[in-house]
Amino acid sequence: MTDSSGGDAISQLIARLESYSQSDGAFASTVDVVQDDPEWPRDIATRRQAAAQLSEELMALQSIYTDEALHLLRIAPPGASPNPTGSSAATAATAAATADPQDWLPGSRVTLALSTEIEPHLASPSAADPEPVPIRIAITLPAFYPHSSKPPQLQLLSRYIAGFGVDHSLFGEILRAFYHQKESNDSRGGAADLGASDWIGGSMSQGVNWSTGEVILFEGIEWVKEKVSDWWIEREQSRLTNANDRGLDSRRNDAAAEDAGQATHDEDVTAFDADEPPKTSASRRSSKGQIIQADPISDRKSVFVGYAARIRHPDEVPEVLSQILSDRRVAKAAHPTINAWVCQTNDGVIHRDCDDDGESAAGGRLAHLLSLLEVNNVIVVVTRWFGGIHLGADRFKLINRAARDALELAGMVAGPLNPSPDGGKADTKGGKAGRRA
């Protein structure tokens, strides 16, 4: 989730780190409280050096990825017990507010979020390379990194990468991005003499080698981008191969747009079985529902179709996307599943995410639309068939219009297409009717 104050928060954190690196000052009393933490550097000079190195590294990341890309998610106070693996970043990522950089004290653990892009290149000469695909990464820094006893930890926050749901294998590999040598090993032996059991985290063939005192975030981030890109390419090439095996034309051209434009109103509603619990957790159930499909919108040979469905848990999102992608016409689209969703689970936590599916910034705009409409427990998906003529910024208006049409047909927002007698909505906080984009 993007916060416009993220860049300012990082700059304030940098200033605070620099202040500590130059003098204990107001930090002295805090350092004395937990100065015997076994994971802390023993001498104050090393602690100051760690703060100076981190401040310089954060400035470098801002320069490389832009100020707006880096956000401050969480600051854990000195001595606080760490959360279970991955839970800290995942919980912080669902919060709307940026952490207060003034909460940082020597010994704090910091969690950052980086919004960046991958640029995958398909091996097949007949397949056009996609537009850059956005991803989001959490970066958790242990106390006094880089002079810490453990390396930082990276976590993939994106649930979907251009239409493909992130699996546990990729998630786990990224968690183990950094590997380092066990302290008990004889340092006289070279790296080639060490076995797999001599390393913590990843391995010499999988990951980035980290040693205490070394700044390593840029190398780790770029390794994650390469890993995610390879993962996406493998699945996209498999999808294209399967499409060709079924006799589908993998070229996304005007014929696909014309085929989509011939969809009849009888196909407006596509049912999916939401009575069965999500396969990933038998204790969670989605509500009985349907995927509502709006009429196609055509503009300069491009066609846009919106879909909307009710969801009760994030685990239902892949089910909805899979059902939509099962339509052969959707499978041929340039951008099959541009989507955004929001839902509140039984524990009261609000989950939300979006996916551009290759249409840069489109998913974020759909997420903004859901926020403006104040809807909940909803997923909205838009399929775009590209007709060969670039639409510029108009495409975003058409994407939002297709999404709004689907939400109205589903009775989730008020509007001329809402079939409800009273034009009411479910799962909203005071409806907002609006004009077409």
N, C-alpha and C positions, 0 to 999 in steps of 0.2 A: 504494500500500500504506500503510495507516494505522499510525502509531506514536504511542502515547499520550504519549511524551515530547516530541512535536513542539512543543507550545506552550511548554514549559519551555525548549527549545533556542532558540526565537525570542526569548524574554525575556532569556536569557543573552546572545544576540547583540546585542540592543538595549543591554544594560548595557555591553557591550564597546565598541560604537560610541560611546556617550555618554562613556565614559572617554577614548577617543582624542580626541573632539571638544573636550574640556576641557583636555587636556594631552597632549603626546607621551609623557612618562613612559617606560614600558618599551618603547614602540613605536619610540623614536627610532632605535635601531640598525638596525632592520629597514627603516625608511624610507630610511636612508642607502645601503642595499645597492643598491636599484634606483630611486633617486630620479631617474635620468635617462631613465626609460621615457618615450618620446615621447607616449604616450597619457595620461600623468598630468598633473594640473594643476601648473603651475609653482610656485605659492606654497603654503606650508604652511597659511595661513589658509583658502584655498579647500578644501584637503583636509579640514580639520577641519569646515568648513561642510558638506561633502558627507556626512560621517559623521553630523552632527547632523540633517540633513534626512532621511537614510535611517532613522535611529532613530525619528524622529517619524512617518515614513510607515508603518513597520512597526507601530507602536503603533496607528495609525489603521486599518490593515488588520485587525489583531486585533480591534479594536472593531467593525468593520463585519461581518466574516465569522466571528467568534469565534476564540478561541485555538486550539481543536482543529482548525480548518480549515487553518491555515497551518503548514507543516513546512519544516525546513531539510534539504535534500537533499545539498548538496555545497558545499565551500569549496575553490576552487583557489588555491594559494599565489601570492604576488606573483611576476610574471615568468614564470609557467608558460605554455607554449604552449596556446592554446585548442584544444579538440577540434573535429572537423568539425561543421558545423551540425546541431544536434539530437541528436548522439550523447551529449553530456555529460548532458543531462537524462534521456534515455531509459535510459542505463546506471545513473544514480543512482536512477531511479525503481524499478528492479528490486531494489535493495538493501534489506534489511530494516532496517538501522540508520540512525538519524538522524546527520547530520554533527555533529562536535564544535564547538560555537560558540567554544571556546577556540582553535581553529585559525585564527580570523580574525586577519589582520594588515592594516595599511594597504596597499592595492593588491591585496587578494584579490578574486577574482570569486566571487560567491555565487549558488547556484541554490536557489530555493525551490519548493515545491509547494503549490498551493491547491486544496482540495476545496470546490466550491460547487455551485449548482444553477441550471438555467434553468427558466423557467415559460412554455413556449410556449402560444400561443392560436391555435386553428384558426379559419379564416375561416368554415367551413361551420357554419350554425346547427344542423344535424342531428348534428354530431360533438361529443362531449363533450371538453372540454379535458383533457389528461392531467395526472397528478400531476407535481410538480416532478421534473425529470430530472437526476441527478447528473452532473457532469463534473469532470475534474481537469486543472489547468493548471500547467505548469512556468514559472518566471520566472527568467531568468538575468540577473544584474546585472553590468555591466562594472565594472572598478576605479574607485573614487571616483564612482560614480553618485550623484547626478544630474549632477555636474560632470565628466562623462566625454565623450570624443570621439564615442562611439557610444551609441545608445539601448539600453534593455534589450531582451531578446528573450523573446517568449512562445511557448510550444509546447503543443499539445493532447496530453496524455498518454493520454486515453481513446481506446481503439481502436474502441469502439462507443458510439453515442448512441441509447439506447432501441431497440436491435435493428438499427440501421443501421450498417454498417461505415464508419468515417471514410475519406474518399477523399483522394487527394493534393492535389486542388484546395483543399479546406478546410484541410488541414494547412499547405499553402504560404501561404495567405492569412493565417493566424494567425501564422506565422513572420515575415511582413512587416507586422505590425500597426502598427508605428511607422514613420513616415517623417520625414525631416528634410532641410533644405536643404543643398546642397553648400557647403562653405566658400568655394569659388572664385567663387561668384556675387556679383554686386554687390548688397550689402545695401540700396542705395538704391531698388531696384525693389521694388514690392509683390508679394505672393504671387500676385496675379492676372496679373502680367506674366511669371511663370515657366512654362516648359514642363515636360512630363513628365520630360525628361531632367535637369532641375535638382533632382530629388528623389531621395533614396536610401531604399530600403525600399518602402513602399506608395506611395500617391498621394493627392492632395488629396480624391479621391472615395472612396478605399478605405483606411481606417486612421485613426490618431490622430497628429496633428502633434506632434512633440517638438522641444524646443530645449534645449540644454545648460543645466544649472542648474535645470530644472523637474522636480518630482516628477510622475510621470505614470502610476504603476502602477494606481491605481483606475480611471482613464479607460480604460486599455488592457484591464483585466480585464472591465469592463462592455461594452466594444466586442466582445470575444471572446464573451461570453455572448449578446449580441444576434446576432452572426454565426452562432453555433452554433444558436441558436433558429430563425433564419430558414432555415438549412440543413435542420434537422430537419422543420420545418413543410412545406417544399417536398416532401420525400420522403414524409412521412406523408399529405399530401393526394393525392399521386400514387398511393400505395398504396390509399387509400380509393376513389379514382376507378376504379382498375383492378378493385377488388373489386366495385364496383357494376356495372361493365361486364360482369363475369362472372355477374351475377345474384346476387351474395352480399349478404346482409343485413348492412349495416355496424353495425347495433345489436347490442351485446354483451349478450344477455339470457339468460333461462332456457332458451330453445330451444337456444342454443349449448351450454349445460351438459348438457342432456339428450342432445343429439347425441353429445357427447364420452363420456358415460357408457355409450353403447351400443357402444363400441369392443370388438371381440372379441379373444380371446387370440391369434387367428391373425395379428393385426396387430402383435404385440409387437415384431417385428424389422423395421426399415426399413433396407434396404441402401443404401450410397452407394459410388460408385466412388472408392476411395482409392488405386488403383494409379497413376493419372495424377499427374504432379507438379502442385503448386499453380500456378495460372496466373501468379502474380506472380513465380515463380522456378523455372525449369526444373531447377535443380540440387538442389531440395529435394523429398523425397517423403514422403507420409504413409504410415503403416502400413496394410496391408490390414485393413479393419475394417467394423463395422456400427454403426448407431445402435440401441441397445437401448431399447425403450419399456416402461415398467412399467404395471401395471394402474391405471386411474383411481381416485382417492380422492375421495369425495364427502362434503361436510359443509355442511349448511344451504344446499343448492342450488348451492354453489360446487364446482367440480371441479378437481382438480390431477393432472397427468400428468407423470411424470419421464422423462428420457431420459439416456443415458450413452453415450459413445463414446471410443475411444482416439485420441489425436492425438500427432504427433511434432514439429509445428512450428506456430507461431501462424498461419501462412497457411492452415491447414486449418480454423480456426474458422469463417470465413464459409461454407465449404462445408457444414459440419454444420448451421449455423443456417438456411441457405438450404433445405436438404433438409427440415428440420422445418417450416419455414414454407410449403413447397409443399403441405402438407395443408390442405385448405380449412377444416377444423374449427379447426385451429390459427390460421389467418389471421383467424378471427372472435373469437378469445379476447381478453379484456381485457388480459392480459399474456402474449403468445405465447412469449417467449424470455427469461425470467429465467435467467441463466446465470453460471457461474464455470468457469475452466479453469486448468490449470497444465501446463507441459511443459518438458522440458530438451532443448535442441538439441545438435547434435553438437559445438559449441564449448564445451559445459559450462555455458552460461548458462541459468538458470532464468527462464522467462517466466510471468507470471500476470496475470489480469485478471478482472473481473466486471462484470455489467451488471444493474441493477435492473429494466430494461424497464418503468418506470413504477410498480413496486411498491417504494416507498421502503425502502431498506436491505436488501431481500431478496437482491440479488446479493452484498453483503458477507457476509451470513450463510451463503450457499452457499460462498463462498470460505473462510470460517472452518471450515465442515464439512470441506472438502477438506484443510485444514491439520490438523485434528484426526485425520482418518483417515490422514494421511501418504501420500496417493496421489500419483502423478506421471503425466504424459502422459495426462491425462484431461480431458474436458469434460463437465459435467453441466448439463442444461437442464431447467427446469420451466415448464410452461404452466398458467396459471390462467384458468379461465372463471368470471367473477363472476356469482353467482346473484341478486344484488339485496339480500343480507343481509350487513352488515358483520361480519366475524369477529374484528376486533381483533387482539390479539397471537397468537391461535390460528392465524392464517394462516401465520405463520412456522414453527410446528411442522409444519403440513401440507406446506409447501413443502420443508422439510428431510426429512420422511418420504418424500415422492415422490422426492426426489433419492436418498435412501439406498436405496429400493427398486430404482431403476434401476441403481445401482452394484452392488448385490448380484446382480441378474439378469445383469449383464454380467461377473460373476466378479471384480470389482475390489476388493471388500471381503468379509469373512466375514459370514455371517448366514443366517437361515433361507431366504432366497430365492436364495442362491448355488447355482447348479446344479453347481458343480465337486464331484467326489467327495470331495476333501479339504478343501473349503471354503476353498481357498487363494486368493491374490490375486497379480496380476502388477503390476509397476511400483509397489511400495509399500516402505515401510521398516518392516516389522514390523507386521502387521495389528492392527487394533483393532476387535473386535466390540462392538456396543453395542445398547442397547434402542432401540425406536422413540421418536422425540420425542413 
